[in-house]
Amino acid sequence: MDVKKLIILGSGTMGHGIAQAAIFGGFDVCLYDIAQNFLDKAKDKIKGSIEKHFVAKGKITKEEGDAIFARLKTYTNLEEAAKDADFVIEAVPEDLALKKKIFAELDKICPVHTILATNTSVLPVTAIAGATGRQDKVVGTHFFNPAAVMKLVEVVLPIGVAEETVETAFAVAKKMGKVPVKVKDTPGFIVNRLLGPLYMEAAQMVLEGTATAEDIDTAMRLGAGHPMGPCELADFGGFDVIQMAQDAVFDYTHSEASKLNILYRKMLEAGRLGRKNGKGFYDYLPDGTKKPFKLF
């Protein structure tokens, strides 16, 4: 299907990042959120990113940057934003009940040809699709943070999805400059299924004193060729996000291996979220440097 009008629901970190990738890909984008001040912040971030990372570096001209930014429109009325959409990407918080409610609304608002995609990182796409009467046109499109930069998109296949829907999702991702991969609708998909145990084991090693977070990260960078060690990567993703992801997988599978390591809960209780508030396995200083945090 030729996608002309792309709608993105949610203007937070993931939503505005996906929107930026989409306007650079040539899409006319409608960005929806429940309040105009959220949208204004998102627009400021996108415009600032274009100016700082593209115009100022001579990658595009100011006129080209203005033309790209002009492809973005914002809405606080869902029906107005989505009534003639070709493709919708939902990027609201990871709450299954909320996502199902939104998809049920979209099913009533959108034309019959509209494809509905969810950016969930761990929730069951089949359950989200089940809230609609168009299960063949619902798919997962899991972008990675920062969505404007990261190349991967996991295209998640729920039960009953049509091949045309998957092909269209691939085409949309590629037009944004992304590299899509297929994965069945199983807990954690590909990346989080593999990262979860790595995060948990690294935290257990820190907790029991096997090695420091800094030494674990150094070992995995130099010994396994990882560009970033698991503790620093956990900081980057955010402990609140890791908690949400692991709890969601455990609730779905009841697998002991999926349980969140207690260290992450303790870090959250201590107000340590990771890079987002400058406090994780490392303390991130105003000058851009970091130093290991002494746990005990």
Backbone as a ProteinNet text record, in pm:
[ID]
protein_1_A
[PRIMARY]
MDVKKLIILGSGTMGHGIAQAAIFGGFDVCLYDIAQNFLDKAKDKIKGSIEKHFVAKGKITKEEGDAIFARLKTYTNLEEAAKDADFVIEAVPEDLALKKKIFAELDKICPVHTILATNTSVLPVTAIAGATGRQDKVVGTHFFNPAAVMKLVEVVLPIGVAEETVETAFAVAKKMGKVPVKVKDTPGFIVNRLLGPLYMEAAQMVLEGTATAEDIDTAMRLGAGHPMGPCELADFGGFDVIQMAQDAVFDYTHSEASKLNILYRKMLEAGRLGRKNGKGFYDYLPDGTKKPFKLF
[TERTIARY]
84	0	87.6	50.9	124	80.4	171	139.6	169	65.2	80.1	65.5	-28.3	-49.6	-14	86.4	136.7	102.3	43.3	4.6	89.2	138.8	213.6	142.3	109.8	39.7	138.1	151	243.9	366	393	503.1	619.6	627.5	737.5	866.8	957.3	1090.7	1084.1	1006.4	997.6	914.8	802.3	713.2	778.3	844.8	903.5	1026.6	1094.4	1206.3	1159.7	1050	992.7	942.9	880.7	831.8	946.5	1059.8	1174.2	1224	1234.6	1277.5	1179.9	1051.7	948.2	951.5	968.1	970.6	1097.8	1208	1330	1312.3	1223.4	1196	1100.2	1048.6	960	812.8	776.4	636	578.6	450.7	375.3	322.7	362.5	337.8	241.5	143.8	55.1	94	142.6	183.6	73.2	21.2	-89.8	-44.3	-98.3	-84.3	-203.2	-217.4	-336.8	-329.7	-211.2	-197.3	-101.6	-134.3	-54	86.2	100.4	234.1	329.1	276.4	359.7	407	316.3	348	447.4	431.5	523	665.3	677.8	810.3	870.8	787.8	835.7	881.8	804.1	841.6	972.8	990.3	1114.6	1234.6	1216.7	1326	1360.4	1258.3	1281.8	1348.9	1297.4	1356	1499.9	1523.5	1658.7	1753.6	1705.8	1787.7	1824.2	1727.5	1753.6	1860.2	1846.2	1940.1	2078.8	2085.1	2214.4	2289.9	2219.5	2286.6	2291	2214.6	2211	2247.7	2176.7	2204.3	2340.2	2365.9	2491.7	2613.3	2594.2	2705.8	2717.2	2632.4	2641	2587.8	2513.1	2457.8	2339.8	2264.8	2155.3	2155.8	2087.8	2077.7	1965.2	1963.3	1855.7	1721.5	1717.6	1593.5	1545.4	1638.8	1602	1551.6	1616.9	1573.2	1433.4	1406.1	1272.8	1167.1	1202.2	1108	1078	1180.5	1160.8	1071.4	1099.3	1021.3	876.2	854.2	718.7	629.5	688.4	608.1	537.3	571	515.8	397.2	284.2	165.2	130.9	72.8	38.8	-110.6	-161.4	-304.3	-325.8	-428.9	-473.3	-609.8	-664.9	-791.8	-763.1	-782.9	-747.1	-825.9	-954.4	-1036.7	-991.2	-960.7	-914.6	-780.8	-693.7	-560.7	-565.5	-651.6	-645.3	-756.1	-849.1	-967.9	-937.8	-825.8	-792	-649.4	-604.8	-468.4	-451.8	-331.9	-295.4	-223.1	-143.9	-60.2	-47.6	-76.2	-68.2	39	127.3	224.7	193.2	155.3	124.2	250.9	280.5	400.6	366	260.2	217.9	285	272.3	336.9	299.2	388.8	373.9	271	146.8	33.8	-63.2	-78.5	-158.9	-302.7	-363.6	-502	-515.5	-419.1	-421.4	-408.7	-316.3	-295.7	-419.8	-480.3	-600.9	-714.8	-726.7	-829.7	-807.4	-683.3	-650.7	-676	-637.4	-656.6	-804.8	-884.1	-1028.8	-1086.1	-1036.5	-1081.4	-1037.6	-911.7	-859.4	-936.8	-976.3	-1050.9	-1181.7	-1241.8	-1366.6	-1342.3	-1230.4	-1202.7	-1143.2	-1048.2	-968.6	-1043.2	-1009.1	-1065.8	-1030.9	-1104	-1085.4	-947.3	-882.2	-752.1	-636.8	-662.8	-555.7	-488	-355.2	-275.5	-243.1	-261.3	-234.9	-112.2	-10.5	115.1	139.4	193.4	228.1	379	432	575.3	612.3	526.3	557.1	689.6	761.9	889.2	875.2	766.5	751.2	608.3	509.3	370.2	322.6	226.7	180.7	100.1	151.7	85.7	-46.5	-52.7	-175.8	-289	-259.6	-361.7	-407.6	-314.9	-350.4	-437.3	-398.6	-477	-617	-628.8	-757.7	-860.1	-814.1	-907	-972.4	-933.3	-986.5	-1063.2	-1127.6	-1193.2	-1112.7	-985.6	-898.1	-764.2	-769.7	-646.1	-547.2	-597.8	-508.6	-428.1	-470.4	-404	-335.8	-304.5	-232.4	-96.4	7.7	144.3	224.6	334.2	425.5	538.8	573.5	691.1	773.2	865.3	943	1069	1064.8	1180	1266.6	1391.7	1485.3	1531.1	1557	1592.9	1743	1781	1697.5	1644.9	1514.4	1448.2	1488.3	1529	1571.2	1703.8	1780.9	1917.1	1929.7	1874.9	1893.3	1827.8	1899.8	1856.6	1755.7	1756.1	1674.5	1527.4	1440.3	1298.3	1259.4	1212.2	1159.4	1013.6	984.3	846.7	788	693.3	641.5	512.3	506.4	394.9	298	184	82.6	7.3	-64.1	-145.7	-252.1	-262.7	-366.7	-326.6	-203.7	-163.4	-149.5	-188.9	-179.7	-39.3	3.7	137	150.7	42.5	46.9	74.6	20.2	45.4	193	251.6	393.9	479.4	446.4	521.4	514.2	396.9	381.9	463.3	462.6	542.7	691	736.2	875.3	904.8	812.8	833.6	839.2	752.3	751.1	883.5	928.3	1054.2	1171.9	1176	1286.4	1286	1168.1	1159.5	1211.8	1201	1255.7	1407	1464.8	1607.5	1641.8	1540.8	1561.7	1586.1	1633.3	1653.6	1554.5	1446.8	1347.8	1385.2	1348	1362	1229.2	1198.5	1074.3	1095.9	994	997.3	854.1	832.8	700.6	666.7	539.5	491.5	515.2	640.1	679	742.2	734.6	782.6	926.6	946.3	1079.6	1124.9	1050.8	1087.4	1231.7	1318.6	1457.2	1550.2	1559.9	1661.7	1638.4	1517.5	1492.9	1494.6	1462.2	1471.3	1616.8	1707.3	1849.5	1912.9	1869.3	1927.8	1883	1759.2	1706.7	1798	1831.6	1921.4	2059.1	2107.9	2237.5	2230.7	2123.8	2104.8	2095.3	2018.2	1995.2	2123.5	2199.3	2322	2427.7	2436.9	2532.5	2497.7	2368.7	2326.4	2355.7	2336.4	2363.9	2512.6	2596	2740.7	2782.6	2721.6	2750.1	2699.8	2578.5	2515.7	2596.3	2647.1	2719.6	2868.6	2912.9	3052	3149.7	3099.9	3187.8	3281.8	3228.8	3307.6	3231.2	3301.8	3235.2	3166	3070.8	3002.6	3103.3	3201.1	3301.2	3383.2	3424.1	3504	3420.6	3293.3	3205.3	3192	3171.1	3157.1	3285.6	3399.3	3527.1	3547.5	3515	3532.2	3446.2	3322	3233.2	3267.7	3320.9	3364.8	3487.7	3586.1	3713.4	3715.8	3635.2	3636	3529.5	3417	3306.4	3278.2	3352.1	3334	3209.3	3147.1	3027.7	3068.1	2997.5	3031.4	3004.9	2917.4	2883	2857.5	2914.4	2893.8	2751.4	2709.4	2568.6	2523.3	2612.5	2571.8	2551.1	2643	2626.8	2506	2483.8	2368	2237.8	2237.4	2119.6	2093.1	2199.1	2184.8	2121.2	2165.9	2116.7	1969.3	1929.4	1789.1	1697.7	1748.1	1667.1	1617.2	1640.1	1599.9	1448.7	1375.4	1229.8	1178.7	1245.1	1206.9	1240.8	1357.7	1397.8	1300.3	1261.7	1164.6	1032.9	984	859.1	868.7	979.6	996.1	1003.8	1086.8	1101.7	974.6	907.4	782.4	676.2	673.5	574.9	602.5	730.6	766.4	734	766.7	739.1	588.8	511.5	366.4	308	372.9	321.9	369.3	495.4	555	563.8	568.7	590.4	719.2	815.8	945.4	1036	1097	1186.7	1303.1	1345.3	1457.4	1423.5	1294.3	1251.2	1234.2	1250.9	1229.8	1331.4	1284.5	1371.9	1467.5	1596.3	1693.3	1662.9	1673.3	1635.4	1717.2	1838.9	1922.2	1855.2	1784.8	1716.3	1604.8	1532.4	1426.4	1487.9	1600.1	1666.1	1718.3	1770.9	1818.6	1701.9	1588.5	1470.8	1420.7	1423.3	1383.3	1474.5	1600.4	1697.6	1689.8	1595.2	1579.8	1680	1740.8	1840.3	1773.4	1759.1	1689.5	1783.9	1911	2002.8	2040.4	2071.3	2116.7	2013.2	1884.1	1779.1	1780.6	1831.5	1846.8	1990.9	2082.2	2224.4	2271.5	2187.5	2221.5	2185.2	2286.2	2262.8	2374.7	2427.3	2548.7	2664.8	2648.4	2745.5	2674.4	2750.9	2702.4	2750	2656	2687.8	2697.8	2815.4	2846.9	2814.9	2795.4	2759.8	2861.8	2988.4	3091.3	3095.2	2999.4	2992.1	3067.6	3138.1	3209.5	3121.6	3169.7	3095.5	3192.4	3142.9	3224.6	3140.2	3202	3125.5	3059.4	2938	2865.9	2896.8	2935.8	2963	2831.8	2791.5	2661.8	2654.7	2756.5	2750.4	2876.3
-119.2	0	124.3	222.6	348.5	435.9	458.4	537.4	684.4	765.4	909.3	987.9	947.4	1019	928.3	971	893.3	965.2	893.1	950.1	885.5	967.4	916.8	962.9	868.2	898.8	898.1	1013.5	1026.6	1105.6	1216.1	1304	1299.8	1193.9	1179.8	1141.6	1083.7	1052.2	969.6	862.2	776.4	841.5	901.3	959.3	1068.5	1163.5	1272.3	1224.8	1119.7	1062.8	993.9	918.3	852.9	959	1064.4	1172.3	1236.5	1257.6	1317.3	1226.8	1097.5	1003.3	1002.7	1015.5	1010.1	1132.4	1252.1	1371.1	1373.3	1321.5	1310.5	1208	1109.9	1009.8	1057.7	1179.3	1235.9	1223.3	1168.5	1155.4	1288.6	1310.9	1415.9	1354.3	1412.8	1350.3	1432.7	1364.1	1423.8	1365.5	1451.6	1408.8	1445	1344.6	1365	1347	1431	1410.1	1475.1	1448.7	1494.3	1640.9	1702.5	1842.4	1915.5	2040.9	2117.5	2145.1	2160.1	2188.4	2071.2	1947.1	1830.7	1838.7	1875.7	1885.8	1998	2109.3	2222	2182.9	2108	2061.9	1968.4	1880.3	1786.7	1860.7	1959.7	2038	2111.5	2167.1	2238.1	2143.6	2022	1924.6	1882.8	1860.5	1820.6	1933.3	2054.9	2169.3	2192.2	2179.7	2196.6	2091.7	1968.9	1860.2	1883.9	1928.4	1957.3	2065.2	2170	2282.4	2244	2170.6	2137.8	2029	1922.5	1805.6	1801.5	1884.4	1879.7	2013.2	2119.4	2249.7	2302.9	2305	2359.8	2281.8	2153	2069.4	2067.3	2144.4	2155.7	2036	1949.6	1832.6	1870.8	1971.6	2026	2177.4	2246.9	2392.2	2427.9	2553.1	2597.8	2584.5	2615	2604.6	2459.2	2367.3	2224.6	2182.1	2232	2200.6	2252.4	2374.3	2432.5	2352.6	2305.9	2228.3	2093	2031.2	1903.8	1924.8	2029.5	2056.4	2090.2	2150.1	2188.8	2067.9	1949.7	1828	1783.1	1844.7	1803.6	1890.7	1827.3	1895.4	1832.9	1909.6	1857.8	1869.6	1774.9	1768.4	1725.9	1780.3	1733	1664.9	1658.5	1590.3	1463.4	1346.9	1220	1194.3	1221.9	1196.3	1281.1	1406.8	1495.5	1448.6	1401.2	1358.1	1229.7	1135.5	999.8	964.7	1055.8	1020.1	976.7	1024.3	982.4	928.7	864.7	811	687.3	669.7	546.5	449.9	507.7	426.2	500.2	432.4	492.1	420	496.8	438.9	491.5	401.8	439.3	430.4	539.4	543.8	603.5	551.5	597.9	509.9	542.4	461.4	314	229.7	84.9	34	56.7	14.2	-58.7	-188.8	-269.7	-221.6	-189	-142.7	-12.3	77.6	204.7	181.7	96.2	70	4.9	-88.2	-153.3	-51.9	37.8	141.8	231.5	271.9	358.3	286	160	86.1	63.3	43.6	31.1	161.2	274.6	405.1	425.5	391.6	407.2	321.1	203	111.9	174.8	257.1	324.8	449.6	516.5	643.8	626.1	535.6	525.8	455.6	488.7	417.8	269.2	189.3	44.1	0.8	83.8	44	75.9	152.9	201.5	88.4	90.3	-4	60.1	-15.8	31.6	-40	36.8	-20	27.8	-61.7	-25.3	-31.3	67.6	73	1.3	-84.9	-153.6	-229	-231.5	-303.2	-442.6	-467.6	-599	-650.5	-564.3	-607.6	-691.7	-782.7	-870.6	-795.3	-794.1	-722.1	-789.6	-921.3	-993.7	-946.8	-921.6	-873.2	-733.2	-649.5	-514.1	-521.1	-607.2	-625.1	-675.5	-754.7	-811.5	-709.2	-587.7	-480.5	-417.2	-460.8	-404.8	-510.8	-466.5	-558.4	-576.1	-538.3	-546.7	-610.6	-728.2	-793.5	-815.4	-824.9	-844.4	-719.3	-604.4	-477.8	-416.3	-499.1	-452.6	-521.3	-442.9	-494.2	-421	-481.2	-413.1	-348.6	-226.8	-160.6	-106.4	-187	-151.1	-75.5	58.1	143.6	144.5	187.4	189.4	331.5	357.6	491.5	518.5	633.6	740.9	706	714.1	665	740	865.6	941.6	891	820.5	779.3	628.8	551.2	405.8	345.1	254.7	202.3	88.8	15.3	-106.3	-78.1	-152.3	-160.3	-307.9	-356.4	-491.9	-487.6	-554.1	-563.7	-691.8	-673.3	-784.2	-836.2	-968.7	-1031.1	-1097.5	-1033	-1096.7	-1203.5	-1287.2	-1389.4	-1321.1	-1363.5	-1312.9	-1195.4	-1145.6	-1030.3	-1069.8	-979.3	-1004.8	-975.6	-1049.3	-1028.7	-887.7	-835.7	-698.9	-597.1	-620.7	-531.6	-531.9	-649.8	-663.3	-595.9	-618.3	-556.8	-404.4	-352.2	-206.7	-152.9	-223.8	-182	-180.4	-279.8	-282.4	-161.6	-131.7	-20	113.4	130.6	253.7	268.5	161.1	165	197.5	134	158.8	301.5	357	495.3	591.5	553.1	633.9	615	528	501.8	394.1	315.2	211.6	75.3	-19.3	-157.3	-244.5	-290.3	-372.6	-520.2	-588.6	-733.6	-789.8	-912.6	-977.2	-1057.5	-1057.4	-1141.8	-1176.5	-1300.1	-1340.7	-1268.6	-1262.7	-1193.8	-1280.8	-1282.5	-1355.7	-1258.2	-1284.1	-1188.3	-1144.2	-1012.4	-956.5	-941.4	-1004.6	-1001.4	-1051.3	-979.5	-1026.1	-958.6	-826.2	-753	-761.5	-732.1	-733.8	-874.7	-973.2	-1112.2	-1148.2	-1098.2	-1126.5	-1034.3	-907.8	-812.2	-836.1	-881.2	-900.5	-985.7	-1107.4	-1190.7	-1126.7	-1052.1	-985.2	-878.3	-796.8	-695.8	-760.6	-868.1	-931.5	-992.8	-1059.5	-1124.3	-1020.7	-912.3	-806.1	-745.3	-720.4	-664.4	-760.7	-890.5	-989.3	-993.3	-980.8	-979.9	-858.5	-743.8	-623.8	-642.2	-694.7	-710.9	-803.5	-913.1	-1011.6	-980.2	-874.4	-832.6	-909.7	-980	-1052.7	-957.5	-844.6	-742.7	-611.5	-501.2	-371.2	-351.1	-259.3	-226.1	-180.9	-101.6	-51.1	-165.6	-261.4	-373.5	-466.7	-485	-566	-501.5	-370.4	-300.5	-307.9	-288.1	-296.6	-435.5	-538.8	-676.1	-706.5	-659	-688.3	-605.3	-486.9	-407.9	-470.9	-504.3	-552.4	-702.9	-777.7	-922.4	-976.9	-904.7	-952.3	-859.7	-749.5	-658.2	-574	-562.7	-479.7	-331.8	-247.6	-104.6	-37.9	-97.3	-43.4	-161	-155.3	-264.3	-268.7	-380.5	-397.1	-299.5	-259.2	-166.1	-26	18	148.4	147.2	36.2	24.9	28.2	-34.8	-29.7	113.4	186	327.5	403.6	375.6	446.7	418.2	292.2	256	305.4	306.9	353	237.1	244.5	135.3	121	232.1	224.2	148.5	167.9	97	-51.4	-80	-219.8	-289.5	-221.1	-279.6	-309.9	-212.7	-231.6	-349.9	-358.3	-464.2	-601.6	-614	-744.1	-786.8	-692.9	-727.2	-772.2	-706.1	-742.9	-882.8	-913.4	-1046.5	-1152.6	-1123.5	-1220.4	-1242.7	-1134.4	-1147.1	-1234.6	-1232.5	-1307.8	-1452.9	-1474.8	-1608	-1681.9	-1607.2	-1664.2	-1746.5	-1707.6	-1773.9	-1709.6	-1792.3	-1740.3	-1663.5	-1705.9	-1640.2	-1497.5	-1465.4	-1332.9	-1234.3	-1280.2	-1191.9	-1078.3	-961.3	-846	-866	-840.7	-848.8	-742.2	-779.4	-689.1	-559.9	-563.7	-443.4	-329.2	-361.4	-255.4	-193.7	-275.8	-220.1	-131	-173.6	-93.3	38	32.2	154.4	251.4	199.3	283.3	340.6	259.4	309	421.4	416.6	520.4	641.5	637.9	750	750.8	636.4	626.5	564.2	642	597.7	563.1	606.7	589.8	724.5	725.1	847.8	959	922.9	1024.8	1121	1076.8	1172.1	1177.9	1120.8	1130.6	1038.8	941.1	854.1	709.9	627.1	487.2	404.1	310.2	241.3	340.8	450.5	558.8	688.9	784.3	920.8	999.5	1064.7	1139.6	1287.2	1344.2	1478	1583.9	1708.9	1817.1	1840.4	1804.1	1826.7	1716	1621.8	1515.5	1389.1	1390.1	1271.3	1188.3	1070.3	984.3	918.7	883.6	811.6	699.6	585.4	472.2	511.4	463.1	485.9	371.8	405.4	303.5	264.3	140.8	95.5	85.8	29.8	3.6	57.4
0	0	0	-79.4	-84.5	32.3	126.3	245.3	217.4	223.9	201.4	331	416.6	541.9	658.4	734.4	847.3	977.1	1070.9	1199.6	1309.2	1400.3	1515.4	1641.7	1727.9	1852.2	1968.6	2034.1	2144.8	2101.2	2170.6	2129.5	2227.1	2309	2403.3	2333.9	2409.9	2357.6	2230.5	2231.7	2113.7	2004	2042.4	1941.9	1860.3	1925.8	1846.9	1769.4	1820.6	1745.7	1618.6	1628.6	1510.3	1411.9	1464.4	1378.6	1301.2	1367.5	1298.2	1186.5	1215.1	1111.5	994.4	1025.3	921.2	830.1	887.9	801.8	718	771.1	691.2	579.7	602.8	499.9	392.9	408.6	307	336.4	453.2	488.2	537.2	508.8	575.6	704.2	817.6	946.8	1030.6	1088.3	1187.4	1322.7	1412.3	1545	1644.8	1713	1806.6	1950.3	2039	2182.5	2251.6	2380.9	2452.5	2491.9	2486.6	2527	2433.8	2400.9	2306.8	2360	2492.4	2545.2	2524	2526.4	2494	2349.2	2261.2	2118.8	2091.9	2161.3	2142.1	2183	2293.3	2336.9	2232.9	2178.5	2076.8	1951.7	1908.2	1790.3	1812.4	1932	1963.6	1957.6	2008	2005.9	1863.6	1782.6	1643.5	1566.5	1581.3	1511.4	1556.7	1688.4	1740.1	1687.1	1675.3	1622.8	1476.4	1399.1	1257.4	1244.1	1322.5	1313.1	1363.9	1475.7	1536.6	1462.1	1424.7	1369.7	1216.9	1151.5	1005.8	940.9	977.1	915.9	960.4	1090	1142.4	1094.8	1066.4	1019.6	867.7	801	655.6	579	647.1	578.1	489.1	531.5	451.8	467.9	377.2	389	485.1	527.4	615.9	546.5	417	341.4	336.5	317.9	317.1	455.2	559.5	694.8	723.1	677.9	697.2	621.7	502.1	421.2	486.3	545.3	615.6	736.5	814.1	935.5	901.4	785.8	745.1	717.6	704.5	681.7	809	922	1050.4	1090	1120.2	1171.9	1306.8	1396.4	1529	1555.4	1635.6	1666.8	1811.7	1872.7	2003.9	1994.3	1873.3	1848.8	1770.1	1832.8	1770.4	1643	1645.2	1526.5	1408.9	1435.6	1328.4	1272.9	1360.6	1317	1235.5	1275.1	1219.5	1121.8	1095.6	1017.1	874.2	816.4	680	673.2	781.4	789.5	702	651.2	581.3	674.8	764.8	853.6	985.8	1095.5	1228.8	1309.1	1372.9	1465.4	1604.8	1694.2	1832.5	1915.9	1989.6	2074.3	2210	2271.7	2404.3	2509.7	2638.7	2742.8	2736.6	2790	2782.3	2883.9	2850.7	2933.7	2841.6	2862.1	2770.1	2762.7	2876.7	2877.2	2798.6	2814.9	2742	2592.5	2553.6	2411.5	2348.8	2419.4	2367.4	2352.8	2448.2	2440.8	2318.7	2295.8	2182.3	2050.3	2042.4	1917.2	1888.2	1991.6	1971.5	1916.7	1965.8	1915.7	1771.8	1743.4	1607.6	1508.6	1553	1466.2	1419.6	1505.2	1470	1385	1409	1342.5	1203.2	1189.5	1067.3	954.1	829.5	714.8	720.3	644.3	650.6	602.1	518.5	464.9	560.2	665.5	752	828.6	827.6	905.6	1040.2	1147	1282.8	1337.7	1374.6	1425.1	1567.4	1649.9	1786.2	1805.1	1875.4	1901.6	2032.4	2081.8	2206.7	2198.4	2310.2	2312.8	2372	2447.4	2511.1	2516.1	2503	2521.3	2402.5	2424.3	2316.7	2210.5	2090.3	1980.7	1945.4	1958.9	1929	2019.9	2146.8	2240.8	2201.9	2156.9	2113.2	1988	1895.4	1772.7	1803.3	1909.3	1945.9	1989.5	2019.4	2057.3	1935.1	1815.5	1690.9	1613.1	1508.5	1415.6	1289.2	1293.8	1175.6	1213	1273.3	1317.3	1203.5	1081.4	967	933.8	988.4	957.8	1080.5	1178.8	1297.9	1303.3	1333.9	1332.3	1438.6	1481.5	1572.4	1494.4	1530.5	1471.9	1588.8	1638	1756	1714.1	1732	1707.7	1833.6	1818.2	1929.8	1958.2	2084.7	2131.1	2114.4	2054.7	2000.9	1861.6	1846	1725.5	1599.7	1612.9	1494.6	1440.1	1524.7	1488.4	1469.9	1561.8	1559.8	1435.6	1371.5	1241.3	1248.7	1358.3	1362.7	1391.5	1321.9	1356.6	1355.8	1470.9	1476.7	1431.2	1320.8	1272.2	1331.4	1423.5	1503.3	1441.9	1420.3	1349.5	1447	1475.3	1560.5	1482.4	1553.7	1487.7	1402.8	1277.1	1188.2	1102.5	1114.8	1034.9	887.9	798.4	655.1	605.1	505.7	448.6	391.7	333.3	279	389.3	507.8	621.3	658.7	662.5	695.7	588.7	462.5	353.2	360.2	393.4	404.6	520.9	634.6	750.3	714.8	639.8	594.6	505.6	414.6	321.7	396	495.5	575.4	650.5	713.4	788.3	696.7	580.9	487.4	435.8	411.1	364.7	470.8	597.8	707.4	722.4	641.4	653.2	753.9	793.3	893	827.8	909.8	865.3	941.7	876.7	946.2	948.1	1056.7	1066.7	1115.2	1073.6	1115.1	1242.4	1328.3	1447.9	1486.1	1529.9	1577.2	1706.8	1738	1857.3	1980.4	2025.6	2145.3	2243.8	2374.5	2474.8	2453.2	2448.1	2432.3	2289	2195.2	2053.9	2036.9	1967	1951.2	2052	2041.7	2117.1	2267.2	2312.9	2456.9	2514.8	2432.8	2480.4	2508.7	2425.6	2445.4	2549.4	2550.6	2644.2	2787.9	2806.7	2941.3	3028.8	2985	3066.8	3088.3	2988.6	3002.9	3111.5	3107.5	3211.8	3349.9	3360.4	3489.9	3545.6	3460.4	3507.4	3545.6	3468.4	3502.2	3637.9	3660.9	3789.2	3903.9	3881.3	3986.1	4018.9	3916.7	3939.7	4022.5	3994.7	4073.6	4215.9	4228.6	4359.4	4450.5	4395.3	4477.2	4488.6	4420.2	4431.4	4345.5	4244	4153	4080	4035.9	3966.9	3973.9	3954.3	3951.6	3818.4	3815.6	3689.6	3584.6	3626.7	3532.9	3473.4	3556.7	3505.6	3418	3452.9	3367.4	3230.4	3228.6	3100.9	3019.5	3084.9	3014.6	2956.1	3034.3	2988.9	2866.2	2866.7	2754.7	2630.8	2651.6	2535.4	2470.5	2551.9	2498.1	2473.7	2549.3	2533.6	2441.1	2430.6	2346.1	2228.6	2220.8	2108	2114.6	2234.7	2248.1	2249.3	2176.2	2176.7	2311	2391.7	2522.5	2616.4	2737.2	2831.5	2883.9	2945.7	2986.1	3093.5	3184.3	3290.1	3233.5	3148.3	3084.3	2991.4	2923.4	2834.6	2913.9	3031.3	3118.3	3163.5	3196.4	3230.3	3114.8	2994.2	2876	2853.8	2869.2	2847.3	2957.6	3080.1	3193.1	3276.8	3409.1	3497	3504.2	3490.3	3490.9	3369.6	3255.8	3133	3145.1	3201.2	3221.6	3315.2	3423.1	3516.4	3445.4	3368.9	3297	3201.6	3128.5	3029	3094.5	3198.4	3263.5	3334.3	3399.2	3468.1	3368.1	3251.2	3149	3094.7	3071.3	3021.7	3127.4	3254.5	3361.5	3379	3372.8	3386.5	3276.9	3161.3	3046.4	3047.4	3090.9	3081.1	3214.4	3326.7	3459.8	3465.9	3383.9	3382.9	3487.7	3573.1	3676.6	3614.7	3497	3430	3386.8	3381.5	3337.2	3451.5	3575.6	3689.6	3692.4	3729.2	3742.4	3859	3835.3	3943.8	4047.9	4174.8	4283.2	4284.3	4228.7	4228.7	4153.4	4043.6	3968.6	4051.8	4127.9	4213.8	4322.1	4377.3	4480.1	4422.5	4302.9	4236.5	4216.2	4172.7	4151.5	4283.4	4389	4520.7	4567.3	4525.1	4560.6	4467.8	4372.9	4280.4	4168.1	4141.8	4034.5	3911.1	3806.5	3685.2	3571	3581.8	3470.6	3411.2	3284.3	3218.9	3225	3228.2	3219	3337.6	3453.8	3564.2	3615.4	3535	3567	3677.1	3716.3	3828.6	3793.8	3773.1	3743.9	3804.4	3726.7	3769.8	3776.3	3700.7	3700.5	3737.1	3789.2	3804.5	3683.1	3614.5	3492.4	3527.8	3508.2	3555.7	3451	3493.5	3400.5	3288.7	3314.1	3211.3	3106.5	3115.5	3015.5	3053.4	3164.8	3209.1	3301.6	3334.6	3427.3	3524.5	3641.7	3738	3797.3	3828.1	3884.1	4016.5	4035.3	4159.6	4255.2	4379	4478.9	4545.6	4524.6	4571.7	4723.3	4785.4	4929.1	4996.1
[MASK]
++++++++++++++++++++++++++++++++++++++++++++++++++++++++++++++++++++++++++++++++++++++++++++++++++++++++++++++++++++++++++++++++++++++++++++++++++++++++++++++++++++++++++++++++++++++++++++++++++++++++++++++++++++++++++++++++++++++++++++++++++++++++++++++++++++++++++++++++++++++++++++++++++++++++

